[in-house]
Amino acid sequence: MRTHRPRIVPFVLTSLVVAATASAQNWSDNFETYAIGSPLEGQGGWVGWDGINTTNTVVSGAFAQSGTRSIQPNPGSDTVQQFTPPTVGTWVFKGQVYAPTGFASNLDYMIMNKYSHGGPYEWGSWITFNGTANTVTCNCGGLNANSVPIPRDRWVEVRQVIDLDTNQAEIYFDGVLFANYVPVQGV
């Protein structure tokens, strides 16, 4: 059973990219082919948690890091993109986030070690954007939480580098090393 369900207000995400340096598998989504105002779930492989679509994550034209679109999670959003689980190599997950001045709720940005609709679930990294406290916190690999202030009104890169061969992971936030951990320890 999932113990935490994100609650989100205006906060946008654009340009999700996943690249494997050890193989030719790459995936990206810049949301440019989706209609503004449309639900993200049901497009490009995006689905709701446990396969239950909430239609609360929408394609937005209000902010864009590049192109004309981004996604905006709203209260009750819980949107997932699944991948075939890699077992070797180094994988890089990159996304851009934007927190406007009025962002005053929570958003969780996660990479899961294990996920299937209905379980089992295992969180590999869990980054929380707390708009009220104005903090970005990484609860990653069972470490004590690292926190920094949320940059407002600009795009910020979140980059996770996961080396499955050495079982090491690094998270960079706004170009600075934010956490270094063992991903199989979970959160």
Backbone bond lengths (Angstrom), bond angles and torsions (degrees), N, CA, C in turn:
res aa  C-N    CA-C-N  psi(-1)  N-CA   C-N-CA  omega(-1)  CA-C   N-CA-C  phi
1 M - - - 1.449 - - 1.527 109.13 -
2 R 1.283 116.81 137.02 1.456 121.71 -179.97 1.518 109.00 -76.76
3 T 1.319 115.49 134.15 1.450 119.67 -175.71 1.519 113.71 -97.85
4 H 1.300 118.46 -11.29 1.454 121.38 -176.26 1.510 109.17 -138.84
5 R 1.307 117.00 130.65 1.453 121.85 177.35 1.519 107.90 -122.36
6 P 1.334 118.29 116.35 1.458 120.37 -176.06 1.525 112.76 -61.54
7 R 1.299 115.80 143.31 1.455 122.76 172.28 1.520 106.18 -121.09
8 I 1.320 115.97 126.94 1.450 119.78 -166.99 1.529 110.81 -133.41
9 V 1.316 116.40 142.20 1.460 122.05 169.32 1.525 107.82 -127.20
10 P 1.328 118.32 178.09 1.448 120.49 -167.85 1.531 115.55 -35.47
11 F 1.262 113.06 113.79 1.457 125.07 -178.52 1.510 102.69 -165.57
12 V 1.285 119.35 134.03 1.455 118.29 -174.04 1.520 111.88 -125.12
13 L 1.306 114.41 154.71 1.454 122.44 -177.58 1.517 107.41 -133.28
14 T 1.322 115.58 137.53 1.453 119.23 178.00 1.518 109.85 -141.51
15 S 1.284 117.08 162.09 1.460 124.78 171.87 1.516 114.30 54.88
16 L 1.291 118.27 60.63 1.458 119.99 173.07 1.516 108.66 -77.23
17 V 1.318 116.64 130.32 1.458 121.85 -179.68 1.524 108.72 -134.98
18 V 1.312 116.27 133.66 1.452 121.55 172.98 1.517 106.56 -125.09
19 A 1.331 116.69 126.37 1.458 120.76 -179.31 1.516 109.49 -134.84
20 A 1.297 115.58 140.30 1.459 121.03 176.68 1.510 108.24 -106.96
21 T 1.318 116.04 121.59 1.457 118.11 179.20 1.517 110.87 -79.37
22 A 1.341 117.85 -17.13 1.462 120.43 -177.82 1.521 112.57 -93.80
23 S 1.316 117.64 -6.60 1.462 119.70 178.68 1.520 108.82 -149.16
24 A 1.304 115.89 -178.99 1.461 120.34 -177.26 1.520 112.00 -93.10
25 Q 1.325 119.18 12.77 1.454 121.29 -178.74 1.520 109.92 -82.15
26 N 1.309 115.82 121.34 1.463 121.94 177.32 1.514 108.69 -137.28
27 W 1.305 116.00 150.56 1.454 122.56 176.45 1.516 107.84 -146.06
28 S 1.310 116.80 142.54 1.462 120.34 173.54 1.515 109.17 -152.18
29 D 1.321 114.89 160.35 1.455 121.06 176.50 1.520 106.97 -149.56
30 N 1.328 117.10 121.89 1.460 120.63 176.61 1.521 111.24 -110.50
31 F 1.337 117.61 3.36 1.461 125.49 172.89 1.528 114.12 68.25
32 E 1.337 117.54 6.83 1.461 121.61 -175.79 1.528 113.38 -68.75
33 T 1.326 118.78 -22.94 1.472 120.00 -178.11 1.525 113.11 -88.99
34 Y 1.328 117.66 -1.73 1.467 121.46 -178.21 1.528 110.09 -98.06
35 A 1.307 116.22 144.40 1.465 121.07 -179.32 1.528 110.64 -70.01
36 I 1.326 115.75 136.24 1.466 120.42 176.27 1.528 108.58 -60.31
37 G 1.323 115.70 133.78 1.462 122.26 -179.03 1.520 114.02 91.03
38 S 1.338 116.93 -10.80 1.464 119.75 -179.12 1.528 110.51 -80.80
39 P 1.348 116.95 151.80 1.462 119.27 175.22 1.524 110.20 -67.91
40 L 1.329 116.97 141.50 1.461 120.96 178.42 1.524 110.72 -69.87
41 E 1.327 116.24 -39.79 1.465 120.68 -178.35 1.525 109.77 -59.79
42 G 1.330 114.67 135.12 1.453 120.42 -178.03 1.525 112.92 94.15
43 Q 1.329 117.43 -3.13 1.458 121.87 178.49 1.525 109.24 -119.75
44 G 1.310 117.53 139.69 1.453 122.56 172.49 1.523 115.73 56.86
45 G 1.323 117.52 25.82 1.461 120.82 -179.79 1.518 114.48 87.94
46 W 1.322 118.95 -0.19 1.464 122.07 178.91 1.520 109.93 -77.58
47 V 1.323 116.03 135.11 1.464 122.40 179.49 1.522 109.11 -139.06
48 G 1.321 115.82 167.12 1.453 120.64 175.15 1.522 110.75 -82.27
49 W 1.329 115.83 158.66 1.465 122.62 177.57 1.524 108.70 -53.11
50 D 1.316 116.52 133.15 1.465 124.43 -178.06 1.527 112.31 59.12
51 G 1.333 116.82 22.10 1.457 121.08 178.10 1.517 113.70 78.70
52 I 1.323 117.53 8.53 1.469 121.73 -179.66 1.524 108.03 -99.33
53 N 1.309 116.70 109.14 1.458 120.68 -178.08 1.521 110.65 -79.37
54 T 1.341 114.87 129.25 1.461 120.35 178.09 1.517 111.51 -97.79
55 T 1.315 117.31 -19.55 1.473 125.73 -174.52 1.529 111.72 56.47
56 N 1.333 117.89 23.04 1.463 121.24 -179.21 1.515 113.79 -92.24
57 T 1.324 118.13 -11.72 1.462 120.42 172.52 1.521 105.84 -95.49
58 V 1.328 116.51 119.60 1.455 119.85 -174.73 1.525 110.90 -119.58
59 V 1.317 114.86 156.08 1.460 121.46 175.27 1.526 106.88 -79.81
60 S 1.326 115.24 130.41 1.458 120.94 -173.66 1.529 111.00 -120.82
61 G 1.307 115.73 148.42 1.456 122.07 172.43 1.520 110.98 -111.28
62 A 1.352 117.80 7.21 1.463 121.86 -176.59 1.526 112.65 -71.00
63 F 1.336 116.57 -38.90 1.461 121.82 -179.95 1.519 106.87 -134.07
64 A 1.307 116.92 146.65 1.455 120.16 175.40 1.514 108.88 -151.85
65 Q 1.323 115.51 131.66 1.458 121.02 178.76 1.519 109.77 -79.17
66 S 1.311 115.69 -38.62 1.459 123.04 171.51 1.521 105.29 -148.71
67 G 1.278 118.07 155.94 1.463 119.28 -175.62 1.516 110.39 71.22
68 T 1.349 115.42 -147.38 1.469 119.88 -175.03 1.525 113.76 -126.06
69 R 1.356 117.55 -0.55 1.464 119.31 -172.90 1.527 112.05 -132.33
70 S 1.319 113.35 158.30 1.453 123.25 171.21 1.533 105.49 -149.64
71 I 1.316 116.62 -176.75 1.466 118.46 173.44 1.511 108.54 -115.72
72 Q 1.327 114.91 147.59 1.453 120.83 179.01 1.516 109.43 -123.81
73 P 1.345 116.86 108.12 1.463 119.23 173.75 1.523 108.70 -71.82
74 N 1.310 117.73 142.72 1.458 123.90 178.54 1.524 108.41 -124.14
75 P 1.350 118.14 170.37 1.467 119.70 -179.13 1.533 111.54 -50.29
76 G 1.340 115.47 132.03 1.454 121.41 -179.79 1.517 113.94 90.94
77 S 1.343 117.34 -3.80 1.463 120.72 179.31 1.517 110.44 -66.06
78 D 1.297 115.57 143.99 1.458 121.97 174.25 1.519 106.56 -162.17
79 T 1.315 116.30 76.91 1.451 122.88 -170.58 1.524 110.76 -104.77
80 V 1.338 115.55 139.37 1.462 122.73 -171.11 1.527 109.93 -128.22
81 Q 1.328 116.23 142.60 1.465 122.81 168.55 1.528 106.06 -120.47
82 Q 1.326 117.14 119.84 1.458 120.93 -178.18 1.520 111.13 -97.08
83 F 1.343 114.75 148.73 1.451 122.38 178.06 1.514 108.45 -129.84
84 T 1.322 116.53 155.59 1.461 120.08 170.25 1.520 106.69 -65.34
85 P 1.329 118.28 126.03 1.464 119.23 -174.82 1.524 112.41 -62.95
86 P 1.330 116.97 120.45 1.459 119.66 175.36 1.523 109.40 -76.27
87 T 1.313 116.89 155.18 1.462 120.77 179.26 1.519 112.93 -122.98
88 V 1.324 117.53 -14.60 1.464 121.64 179.91 1.522 109.89 -139.64
89 G 1.314 115.24 163.38 1.449 120.51 172.85 1.517 113.59 93.42
90 T 1.324 113.92 -179.78 1.458 122.30 178.15 1.518 108.14 -108.32
91 W 1.321 116.13 130.15 1.456 122.66 -176.94 1.525 109.16 -119.75
92 V 1.322 115.77 138.65 1.455 121.04 179.94 1.528 108.09 -119.41
93 F 1.320 115.72 123.80 1.463 122.64 176.17 1.523 106.65 -111.09
94 K 1.342 117.03 122.64 1.458 120.90 -179.76 1.520 109.52 -128.05
95 G 1.292 115.37 140.82 1.453 121.84 173.97 1.507 109.36 -148.25
96 Q 1.310 116.42 157.36 1.461 122.50 176.54 1.522 108.04 -111.75
97 V 1.321 117.39 134.05 1.463 121.63 178.56 1.525 109.63 -123.16
98 Y 1.318 114.88 151.32 1.460 121.69 -179.00 1.517 108.01 -138.26
99 A 1.321 116.75 122.37 1.466 121.54 177.99 1.524 108.15 -115.41
100 P 1.332 117.23 107.63 1.466 118.85 178.53 1.528 111.09 -70.06
101 T 1.301 116.23 164.99 1.462 122.12 -179.28 1.526 111.71 -51.16
102 G 1.312 119.98 -38.16 1.461 122.84 -176.69 1.516 115.49 -80.45
103 F 1.332 119.11 -1.56 1.467 121.41 -178.81 1.522 108.95 -66.33
104 A 1.359 117.14 116.53 1.464 121.04 -175.05 1.524 111.96 -136.82
105 S 1.303 117.96 27.57 1.448 120.83 179.03 1.526 108.81 -126.70
106 N 1.328 117.64 -156.56 1.464 122.17 -179.51 1.523 111.06 -117.58
107 L 1.320 114.80 146.75 1.457 122.28 171.73 1.512 107.19 -138.54
108 D 1.316 116.34 136.07 1.457 121.77 177.03 1.517 109.43 -111.59
109 Y 1.316 116.21 133.02 1.464 124.83 -179.94 1.520 105.17 -119.60
110 M 1.340 116.91 112.41 1.456 120.37 -170.86 1.517 112.84 -127.66
111 I 1.326 114.29 149.88 1.460 123.24 165.43 1.520 104.88 -117.36
112 M 1.314 115.98 127.62 1.462 120.24 -177.58 1.524 110.10 -102.90
113 N 1.330 116.07 139.31 1.465 121.02 172.96 1.523 110.06 -74.57
114 K 1.331 116.12 -38.08 1.464 122.02 178.95 1.519 108.53 -137.77
115 Y 1.328 115.19 134.41 1.458 120.08 175.23 1.525 108.91 -155.96
116 S 1.290 115.28 128.18 1.464 123.75 168.58 1.514 106.00 -141.56
117 H 1.331 117.29 147.70 1.460 119.16 175.57 1.520 108.43 -54.77
118 G 1.309 117.37 124.35 1.455 121.98 -179.19 1.528 113.59 86.69
119 G 1.346 117.66 -2.53 1.465 121.91 177.86 1.511 110.96 102.25
120 P 1.300 118.14 168.82 1.463 127.54 4.40 1.523 111.06 -76.27
121 Y 1.342 114.85 156.50 1.455 121.63 178.47 1.525 109.41 -121.54
122 E 1.324 115.72 141.01 1.464 120.74 171.06 1.518 107.71 -148.20
123 W 1.325 115.61 118.35 1.447 121.43 -178.92 1.517 109.65 -81.93
124 G 1.329 118.07 128.86 1.460 122.45 177.08 1.510 111.34 -91.82
125 S 1.323 117.10 -41.59 1.466 121.72 175.17 1.522 107.80 -146.47
126 W 1.318 114.66 147.85 1.459 120.64 -176.04 1.515 107.44 -141.13
127 I 1.318 116.20 108.11 1.462 121.69 179.55 1.525 107.44 -108.56
128 T 1.332 116.05 125.03 1.462 121.25 -178.46 1.522 109.76 -111.97
129 F 1.322 115.25 128.66 1.457 123.00 172.75 1.521 106.36 -100.42
130 N 1.336 117.99 110.14 1.452 122.78 -179.14 1.527 107.54 -105.63
131 G 1.327 115.35 102.12 1.458 120.90 -176.55 1.512 113.65 -66.67
132 T 1.326 118.71 -31.80 1.460 121.74 179.54 1.528 111.02 -70.05
133 A 1.333 116.35 -45.70 1.471 120.71 178.73 1.529 111.86 -82.41
134 N 1.342 116.67 -10.55 1.460 123.99 -177.86 1.533 112.04 58.64
135 T 1.352 115.57 43.33 1.458 120.14 -179.61 1.518 111.64 -128.34
136 V 1.330 114.29 149.63 1.455 123.17 168.05 1.527 103.90 -109.99
137 T 1.347 116.82 124.19 1.461 121.28 -176.83 1.512 109.44 -124.50
138 C 1.330 115.99 135.53 1.457 121.39 177.19 1.525 108.70 -110.38
139 N 1.319 116.32 113.31 1.456 122.36 170.72 1.521 105.27 -102.46
140 C 1.307 116.84 87.25 1.455 121.47 -169.13 1.516 111.59 -124.37
141 G 1.308 116.37 128.52 1.449 121.31 174.94 1.505 115.08 62.91
142 G 1.337 117.89 27.12 1.449 120.76 178.21 1.517 113.60 76.01
143 L 1.333 117.91 9.50 1.459 120.71 179.34 1.515 110.70 -80.27
144 N 1.322 115.70 163.99 1.453 119.20 169.54 1.520 107.54 -62.00
145 A 1.295 116.13 146.32 1.457 121.08 -176.04 1.522 111.93 -66.53
146 N 1.328 115.79 135.24 1.464 122.88 171.11 1.519 106.98 -99.17
147 S 1.341 118.11 137.65 1.459 121.22 179.60 1.515 111.26 -133.46
148 V 1.330 115.14 144.74 1.460 123.07 173.33 1.525 107.33 -140.53
149 P 1.340 118.37 160.33 1.465 120.23 176.64 1.533 111.18 -65.88
150 I 1.318 116.40 149.34 1.467 121.83 175.86 1.525 108.78 -76.24
151 P 1.323 117.40 122.51 1.471 118.58 171.91 1.532 108.08 -69.36
152 R 1.308 117.54 134.96 1.463 121.78 -177.37 1.525 111.17 -107.70
153 D 1.328 113.98 147.97 1.464 122.84 170.96 1.527 114.19 60.43
154 R 1.339 116.09 32.27 1.467 120.33 172.99 1.525 108.15 -156.79
155 W 1.329 115.37 156.17 1.451 121.64 178.34 1.521 109.84 -77.39
156 V 1.322 116.70 138.52 1.457 123.48 -179.85 1.528 108.07 -132.17
157 E 1.327 116.08 134.09 1.465 120.18 178.73 1.531 110.76 -84.30
158 V 1.340 114.95 136.27 1.461 122.88 167.72 1.527 104.77 -111.66
159 R 1.340 116.44 120.01 1.467 120.56 -178.18 1.516 108.90 -128.09
160 Q 1.323 114.69 127.83 1.459 121.11 177.16 1.521 108.43 -117.34
161 V 1.322 115.88 127.11 1.453 122.51 178.48 1.521 106.41 -113.31
162 I 1.327 115.89 114.88 1.467 121.09 -175.65 1.520 108.50 -118.57
163 D 1.333 116.22 117.35 1.460 123.08 178.63 1.523 108.02 -101.79
164 L 1.322 116.21 103.67 1.461 120.76 -177.73 1.526 112.57 -73.23
165 D 1.328 117.28 -22.20 1.464 120.42 179.47 1.526 112.03 -72.97
166 T 1.328 117.14 -35.95 1.474 120.87 179.88 1.524 112.12 -104.70
167 N 1.343 117.14 -4.04 1.454 123.27 -178.53 1.532 111.64 57.03
168 Q 1.327 114.77 48.03 1.461 121.39 177.61 1.529 108.65 -127.82
169 A 1.311 115.66 148.81 1.460 120.46 178.18 1.522 109.62 -141.94
170 E 1.321 114.77 149.04 1.456 121.95 175.88 1.520 107.76 -132.09
171 I 1.309 115.53 141.41 1.459 121.18 173.98 1.516 107.24 -119.02
172 Y 1.331 115.03 129.64 1.450 121.91 176.37 1.520 107.71 -112.50
173 F 1.313 116.41 134.03 1.457 122.16 176.71 1.523 107.51 -123.73
174 D 1.316 116.02 120.99 1.464 122.09 -179.25 1.527 110.97 57.24
175 G 1.362 115.70 36.69 1.455 121.65 175.78 1.516 115.56 83.09
176 V 1.332 118.34 0.22 1.456 122.73 -177.45 1.528 109.37 -114.91
177 L 1.334 116.70 137.18 1.463 120.67 176.77 1.517 109.18 -57.77
178 F 1.314 116.60 123.30 1.465 123.76 -175.43 1.521 110.97 -105.90
179 A 1.339 117.01 -36.42 1.464 121.43 -179.96 1.521 109.17 -156.31
180 N 1.311 115.17 146.44 1.450 123.68 174.79 1.523 104.68 -131.31
181 Y 1.332 118.00 123.17 1.457 119.08 -171.58 1.523 111.87 -156.21
182 V 1.328 115.54 173.80 1.464 123.80 175.84 1.527 106.46 -97.29
183 P 1.334 118.45 110.00 1.470 120.05 -171.75 1.518 114.70 -65.13
184 V 1.334 119.25 -29.22 1.467 118.42 -177.46 1.524 112.93 -73.74
185 Q 1.338 118.04 -8.54 1.455 119.56 175.53 1.513 111.07 -71.64
186 G 1.315 116.93 -18.76 1.452 120.91 179.80 1.517 111.98 71.07
187 V 1.322 114.46 -172.88 1.454 121.09 -178.11 1.499 108.77 -112.45
